[in-house]
Amino acid sequence: MRIREWDRNLKVRLFGEALMNTTFWMFFPFMAIYFADSFGKETASVLLIVSQLFSVVANLCGGYCADVFGRKRMMVLSAYGQGAAFLFFALASTPWWSSPFVGFLCFTFAGICGAFYWPASQAMVADVVPEQGRSHVFAVFYTSVNISVVIGPTIGGLFYADHQFALLMAAAGSCFAMATLLAKQLRETAPLAAPSQKARSWTQFWREQIRQYVVIVRDRTFFLFIAAGVLVAQTFMQLDLLIPVYTKEIMKEETVWGRFTVDGAQAFGLLIAENGLLVALGTVIVTRWMGRYNERWVFIGSSMVYGVTMWLFSHATSIIELMAVMALFTFAELMTAGLQQAFVSKLAPRDMRGQYFAAASLRFTIGRMLAPVSLAAVTWIGYTWTFAYLGLLALASAGLYAWMFRQAARRSSVSLS
């Protein structure tokens, strides 16, 4: 499915979200440093955890709102909200009024708005794209995000220290522009909710939210999908946790290609650049390749490759070995990059797509909360056994995926009979 054949909603979003994501990533990687310098490391870590918890709740609410109030409305309001948050954050970062606490509140509110935006945006893709083309479309959007992740921090690294205000203003401007573009160009794609469904008190709203998500949790196939995702997330979340620490401590300074000297910290920078480049170049290609195979074996295969890479990382000590393992690690990531969202859209009833996508994000949220355990494990059992433990978790996720597909096949046979 070529981009020129896409629904206009998707074309507009692809351009707008690329701009918004790039400006966001110009400053986002430096926020931990900013808050640590402002509040101290311990306070900053607590504040960032609190911010993440607010985003989790907002994400689940966002899925419900996208189904009840519409995809377009939630996306437009969320983009305007993010723009306002970044604007006030910029104003709180000037020499005339410097307030890190206001900055934190704005950063948290921007995260909440982003959490409301995401389920609506994913559900809209499922609304307008036929099932056979969804994995390709999700892969293109995934590529766009990763290109922004490569370009944004590169620009931010050059300007953030001396031009924080300008970067935040650029983020605010891109969000306002995105919101205006969405308001003018998008059409609503969600099924119309009944008037009685919209006119509810807050008590009814929360009661209905809980009832709907209980229904989702009782979907055993979907529950196994989330559980397997949490387990395998313990491997790819280590890209920001265990792998940089391991690379810095284990790898000694070495000369590459006879002229460049690389130490552990620089080696990790090369690994991140390699991962970003391979994701940007290979997502669509690998997704199209994986589309030839049964989903069962792609999901199981990805988890098994992740498991193998964990074992290989514990034995890699040179930059060449690390880069070879990182290429395999990235391949495991790309195997399911487009298929995961397409799989969720296939499981979700049309009138609950927003909530299913919101619930599916718990794979990453819970995974991100559990992943730091690996750093403590290193002090107890060392790198080799820690990587082995992570590899076993990946293999366990492969087993859960196998169970999930058996469950899905059983449900399909029952519905047909």
C-alpha positions as CSV (number, residue, x, y, z in Angstrom):
1,M,0.0,0.0,0.0
2,R,1.8,3.1,-1.3
3,I,1.7,6.4,0.5
4,R,-0.1,8.1,-2.4
5,E,-2.9,5.6,-1.9
6,W,-3.3,6.4,1.7
7,D,-6.4,8.1,3.2
8,R,-5.9,11.9,3.4
9,N,-6.1,11.7,7.2
10,L,-2.9,9.6,7.3
11,K,-1.0,11.8,4.9
12,V,-1.7,14.9,6.9
13,R,-0.7,13.1,10.1
14,L,2.5,11.7,8.7
15,F,3.8,15.1,7.8
16,G,2.5,16.9,11.0
17,E,3.6,14.3,13.4
18,A,7.1,14.1,11.9
19,L,7.5,17.8,12.5
20,M,6.1,17.6,16.1
21,N,8.1,14.6,17.0
22,T,11.4,16.1,15.8
23,T,11.0,19.3,17.8
24,F,9.9,17.3,20.9
25,W,13.0,15.1,20.7
26,M,15.2,18.2,20.4
27,F,14.9,18.7,24.2
28,F,13.2,15.6,25.7
29,P,16.5,13.5,26.1
30,F,17.9,16.4,28.2
31,M,14.9,16.6,30.7
32,A,16.4,14.1,33.2
33,I,19.6,16.2,33.3
34,Y,17.5,19.4,33.7
35,F,15.4,18.1,36.6
36,A,18.4,16.4,38.2
37,D,20.4,19.7,38.2
38,S,17.3,21.6,39.5
39,F,16.0,19.3,42.2
40,G,18.8,16.7,42.8
41,K,18.9,13.2,41.5
42,E,16.7,11.5,44.1
43,T,13.9,14.1,43.9
44,A,14.1,14.2,40.1
45,S,13.7,10.4,39.9
46,V,10.6,10.5,42.1
47,L,9.1,13.4,40.1
48,L,9.7,11.6,36.8
49,I,8.0,8.4,38.2
50,V,5.0,10.5,39.3
51,S,4.9,12.1,35.9
52,Q,4.9,8.6,34.3
53,L,2.0,7.4,36.5
54,F,-0.1,10.3,35.5
55,S,0.6,9.4,31.8
56,V,-0.5,5.8,32.5
57,V,-3.9,6.9,33.8
58,A,-4.3,9.5,31.0
59,N,-3.5,6.8,28.4
60,L,-6.2,4.5,29.7
61,C,-8.7,7.4,29.8
62,G,-7.6,8.6,26.4
63,G,-8.6,5.2,24.9
64,Y,-12.1,5.5,26.3
65,C,-12.4,9.2,25.2
66,A,-11.3,8.3,21.7
67,D,-14.1,5.8,21.4
68,V,-16.8,8.0,23.0
69,F,-15.9,11.5,21.8
70,G,-14.1,10.8,18.6
71,R,-10.5,10.4,17.3
72,K,-10.2,13.8,15.7
73,R,-11.5,15.8,18.7
74,M,-9.1,14.1,21.1
75,M,-6.1,14.5,18.8
76,V,-6.8,18.2,18.2
77,L,-7.4,19.0,21.9
78,S,-4.3,17.0,22.9
79,A,-2.1,18.8,20.3
80,Y,-3.3,22.2,21.5
81,G,-2.8,21.1,25.1
82,Q,0.8,20.1,24.4
83,G,1.4,23.4,22.6
84,A,0.2,25.3,25.7
85,A,2.3,23.2,28.0
86,F,5.5,23.8,26.0
87,L,4.7,27.5,25.7
88,F,4.5,27.9,29.5
89,F,7.5,25.7,30.0
90,A,9.5,28.0,27.7
91,L,8.3,31.1,29.6
92,A,9.4,29.4,32.8
93,S,12.9,28.9,31.4
94,T,13.8,32.5,30.7
95,P,16.3,34.6,32.6
96,W,13.4,36.8,33.8
97,W,11.4,33.9,35.2
98,S,13.2,30.6,35.9
99,S,10.9,28.1,37.7
100,P,11.9,24.4,37.4
101,F,8.8,23.4,39.3
102,V,6.5,25.1,36.8
103,G,8.6,23.5,34.1
104,F,8.0,20.1,35.7
105,L,4.2,20.7,35.9
106,C,4.2,21.7,32.2
107,F,6.3,18.7,31.3
108,T,3.9,16.4,33.1
109,F,0.9,18.1,31.5
110,A,2.5,17.7,28.0
111,G,3.0,13.9,28.8
112,I,-0.7,13.6,29.8
113,C,-1.8,15.3,26.5
114,G,0.5,13.0,24.6
115,A,-1.0,10.0,26.4
116,F,-4.5,11.2,25.3
117,Y,-3.3,11.6,21.7
118,W,-1.7,8.2,21.2
119,P,-4.7,5.8,21.4
120,A,-6.8,8.0,19.2
121,S,-4.1,8.2,16.6
122,Q,-3.6,4.4,16.5
123,A,-7.3,3.8,16.4
124,M,-7.7,6.1,13.4
125,V,-5.3,4.0,11.4
126,A,-7.3,0.9,12.1
127,D,-10.5,2.8,11.1
128,V,-9.3,3.9,7.7
129,V,-6.9,1.1,6.6
130,P,-8.0,-2.4,5.5
131,E,-6.6,-5.2,7.6
132,Q,-4.1,-6.4,5.0
133,G,-2.5,-2.9,4.8
134,R,-2.3,-2.0,8.4
135,S,1.1,-3.5,9.3
136,H,2.7,-1.5,6.4
137,V,1.1,1.8,7.5
138,F,2.0,1.3,11.2
139,A,5.6,0.5,10.0
140,V,5.8,3.8,8.1
141,F,4.7,5.8,11.1
142,Y,7.1,3.8,13.3
143,T,9.9,4.7,10.8
144,S,8.9,8.4,10.9
145,V,9.1,8.4,14.7
146,N,12.5,6.8,14.7
147,I,13.9,9.3,12.2
148,S,12.7,12.0,14.5
149,V,14.5,10.2,17.4
150,V,17.7,10.3,15.4
151,I,17.4,13.9,14.1
152,G,15.9,15.6,17.1
153,P,18.6,14.8,19.8
154,T,21.3,15.6,17.2
155,I,20.0,19.1,16.8
156,G,19.2,19.4,20.5
157,G,22.7,18.4,21.5
158,L,24.0,21.4,19.5
159,F,21.5,24.0,20.8
160,Y,19.9,22.8,24.1
161,A,22.6,24.1,26.5
162,D,22.4,27.7,25.3
163,H,19.0,27.9,23.6
164,Q,16.5,25.9,25.8
165,F,13.9,28.7,25.4
166,A,14.1,28.6,21.6
167,L,13.8,24.8,21.5
168,L,10.7,24.9,23.8
169,M,9.1,27.6,21.7
170,A,9.8,25.6,18.5
171,A,8.0,22.6,20.2
172,A,5.1,24.8,21.2
173,G,4.8,26.3,17.7
174,S,4.9,22.8,16.0
175,C,2.2,21.6,18.3
176,F,-0.1,24.6,17.6
177,A,0.6,24.2,13.9
178,M,-0.2,20.4,14.1
179,A,-3.4,21.1,16.0
180,T,-4.6,23.6,13.5
181,L,-3.7,21.3,10.6
182,L,-5.6,18.4,12.2
183,A,-8.7,20.6,12.9
184,K,-8.9,21.8,9.3
185,Q,-7.9,18.8,7.4
186,L,-9.0,15.7,9.3
187,R,-12.4,14.0,9.2
188,E,-13.8,12.0,12.0
189,T,-13.5,8.2,11.6
190,A,-14.8,6.8,14.9
191,P,-18.2,5.1,15.0
192,L,-20.8,7.6,16.3
193,A,-21.5,7.1,20.0
194,A,-25.0,7.2,21.3
195,P,-26.0,10.6,22.8
196,S,-26.7,8.8,26.1
197,Q,-23.2,7.5,26.1
198,K,-21.7,11.0,26.0
199,A,-24.0,12.7,28.5
200,R,-22.7,11.2,31.7
201,S,-21.6,12.4,35.1
202,W,-18.0,11.9,36.3
203,T,-19.1,9.0,38.5
204,Q,-20.7,7.3,35.5
205,F,-17.7,8.0,33.4
206,W,-15.3,6.3,35.7
207,R,-17.7,3.4,36.4
208,E,-18.0,2.9,32.6
209,Q,-14.2,3.1,32.2
210,I,-13.6,0.4,34.7
211,R,-16.4,-1.8,33.3
212,Q,-14.9,-1.5,29.7
213,Y,-11.3,-2.3,30.8
214,V,-12.5,-5.3,32.8
215,V,-14.0,-6.6,29.6
216,I,-10.7,-6.1,27.9
217,V,-8.7,-7.9,30.6
218,R,-11.1,-10.9,30.3
219,D,-10.1,-11.2,26.7
220,R,-7.6,-14.0,27.3
221,T,-5.9,-13.6,24.0
222,F,-5.3,-9.9,24.5
223,F,-4.2,-10.5,28.2
224,L,-1.6,-13.0,27.0
225,F,-0.5,-10.5,24.4
226,I,0.1,-7.9,27.1
227,A,1.8,-10.4,29.5
228,A,4.2,-11.6,26.7
229,G,4.9,-8.0,25.8
230,V,5.9,-7.1,29.3
231,L,8.3,-10.0,29.5
232,V,10.0,-9.3,26.2
233,A,10.1,-5.6,27.0
234,Q,12.7,-6.5,29.7
235,T,15.2,-7.0,26.9
236,F,14.7,-4.0,24.6
237,M,14.2,-1.6,27.5
238,Q,17.9,-2.5,28.4
239,L,19.0,-0.3,25.5
240,D,18.8,2.7,27.9
241,L,19.7,0.8,31.1
242,L,21.9,-2.2,31.3
243,I,23.6,-2.1,27.8
244,P,25.2,1.4,28.2
245,V,26.5,0.5,31.7
246,Y,27.8,-2.8,30.4
247,T,29.5,-1.2,27.4
248,K,31.1,1.5,29.5
249,E,32.5,-0.9,32.1
250,I,33.5,-3.9,30.0
251,M,34.9,-2.5,26.8
252,K,38.4,-1.2,26.9
253,E,39.7,1.6,24.7
254,E,40.5,0.2,21.3
255,T,41.5,1.4,17.9
256,V,39.0,0.9,15.0
257,W,40.1,0.6,11.4
258,G,43.6,1.6,12.3
259,R,42.9,5.2,13.0
260,F,39.9,5.9,15.4
261,T,40.2,5.3,19.1
262,V,36.9,4.3,20.9
263,D,36.2,3.9,24.6
264,G,33.2,2.3,26.2
265,A,31.1,5.5,26.4
266,Q,31.8,6.4,22.8
267,A,31.1,2.8,21.7
268,F,27.6,3.1,23.2
269,G,27.0,6.2,21.2
270,L,27.9,4.3,18.1
271,L,25.5,1.5,19.1
272,I,22.6,3.9,19.5
273,A,23.4,5.6,16.2
274,E,23.5,2.1,14.5
275,N,20.1,1.2,16.1
276,G,18.5,4.4,15.0
277,L,19.9,4.2,11.4
278,L,18.8,0.6,11.0
279,V,15.3,1.3,12.3
280,A,14.9,4.2,10.0
281,L,16.2,2.3,6.9
282,G,14.8,-1.1,7.6
283,T,11.4,-0.9,9.3
284,V,9.3,-0.9,6.1
285,I,11.5,-3.5,4.4
286,V,11.5,-6.0,7.3
287,T,7.8,-5.5,8.0
288,R,7.0,-6.3,4.3
289,W,9.2,-9.3,4.6
290,M,7.6,-10.5,7.8
291,G,4.2,-10.1,6.2
292,R,4.9,-13.2,4.2
293,Y,4.9,-15.4,7.3
294,N,2.3,-16.5,9.8
295,E,2.0,-14.0,12.7
296,R,2.5,-16.8,15.2
297,W,6.1,-17.5,14.0
298,V,7.0,-13.8,13.7
299,F,6.1,-13.0,17.3
300,I,7.7,-16.2,18.6
301,G,10.7,-15.7,16.4
302,S,11.2,-12.1,17.5
303,S,11.2,-13.1,21.2
304,M,13.7,-15.9,20.5
305,V,16.1,-13.6,18.7
306,Y,15.9,-11.1,21.6
307,G,16.8,-14.0,23.9
308,V,19.8,-14.9,21.8
309,T,21.0,-11.3,21.6
310,M,21.0,-11.1,25.5
311,W,23.3,-14.1,25.6
312,L,25.5,-12.7,22.9
313,F,25.8,-9.3,24.6
314,S,27.3,-11.0,27.7
315,H,30.1,-12.4,25.5
316,A,30.8,-9.3,23.3
317,T,33.8,-7.3,24.4
318,S,34.9,-5.4,21.3
319,I,33.2,-2.7,19.3
320,I,32.9,-4.9,16.2
321,E,31.2,-7.7,18.2
322,L,28.9,-5.3,20.0
323,M,27.8,-3.7,16.7
324,A,27.1,-7.2,15.2
325,V,25.0,-8.1,18.2
326,M,23.2,-4.7,18.0
327,A,22.3,-5.4,14.4
328,L,20.7,-8.7,15.4
329,F,19.0,-6.9,18.4
330,T,17.5,-4.3,16.0
331,F,16.3,-7.0,13.6
332,A,14.3,-8.6,16.5
333,E,12.8,-5.1,17.1
334,L,11.9,-4.7,13.5
335,M,10.3,-8.1,13.1
336,T,7.2,-7.0,15.0
337,A,7.4,-3.2,14.6
338,G,4.4,-2.9,12.2
339,L,2.7,-6.2,13.1
340,Q,2.0,-5.5,16.8
341,Q,-0.3,-2.6,16.2
342,A,-2.0,-4.4,13.3
343,F,-2.6,-7.4,15.6
344,V,-4.2,-5.2,18.3
345,S,-6.5,-3.6,15.7
346,K,-7.6,-7.1,14.6
347,L,-8.4,-8.1,18.1
348,A,-10.3,-4.9,19.0
349,P,-14.0,-4.4,18.4
350,R,-14.6,-1.4,16.2
351,D,-16.2,0.6,19.0
352,M,-13.4,-0.1,21.5
353,R,-10.3,0.3,19.4
354,G,-9.1,3.3,21.4
355,Q,-9.3,1.4,24.6
356,Y,-7.6,-1.6,23.2
357,F,-4.7,0.4,21.9
358,A,-4.5,2.2,25.3
359,A,-4.4,-1.1,27.2
360,A,-1.8,-2.5,24.8
361,S,0.6,0.3,25.8
362,L,0.8,-1.2,29.2
363,R,3.3,-3.6,27.7
364,F,5.8,-0.7,27.6
365,T,4.6,1.1,30.7
366,I,4.9,-1.9,33.0
367,G,8.0,-3.1,31.2
368,R,9.6,0.3,31.7
369,M,8.8,0.2,35.4
370,L,10.3,-3.3,35.9
371,A,13.4,-3.0,33.6
372,P,15.7,-1.2,36.1
373,V,15.7,-4.4,38.2
374,S,18.5,-5.6,35.9
375,L,20.8,-2.9,37.2
376,A,20.4,-4.3,40.8
377,A,20.7,-7.8,39.5
378,V,24.2,-7.0,38.2
379,T,25.4,-6.3,41.7
380,W,24.0,-9.6,42.9
381,I,24.8,-12.1,40.1
382,G,27.0,-10.3,37.6
383,Y,26.6,-9.4,34.0
384,T,26.7,-12.9,32.5
385,W,23.9,-14.3,34.7
386,T,21.9,-11.1,34.4
387,F,21.9,-11.2,30.6
388,A,21.1,-15.0,30.9
389,Y,18.1,-14.1,33.1
390,L,16.9,-11.5,30.5
391,G,17.3,-14.1,27.8
392,L,15.1,-16.5,29.7
393,L,12.4,-13.9,30.1
394,A,12.4,-13.4,26.3
395,L,12.1,-17.1,25.8
396,A,9.2,-17.2,28.3
397,S,7.5,-14.5,26.2
398,A,7.9,-16.7,23.2
399,G,6.1,-19.4,25.1
400,L,3.3,-17.0,26.0
401,Y,2.9,-15.9,22.4
402,A,2.6,-19.6,21.4
403,W,-0.2,-20.0,24.1
404,M,-1.8,-16.8,22.9
405,F,-2.1,-18.0,19.3
406,R,-3.5,-21.3,20.4
407,Q,-6.1,-19.4,22.4
408,A,-6.9,-17.2,19.5
409,A,-7.3,-20.2,17.2
410,R,-9.6,-21.8,19.7
411,R,-11.7,-18.7,20.0
412,S,-11.9,-18.4,16.2
413,S,-13.1,-22.0,15.8
414,V,-15.8,-21.5,18.5
415,S,-17.1,-18.3,16.8
416,L,-17.3,-20.1,13.5
417,S,-19.2,-23.0,14.9
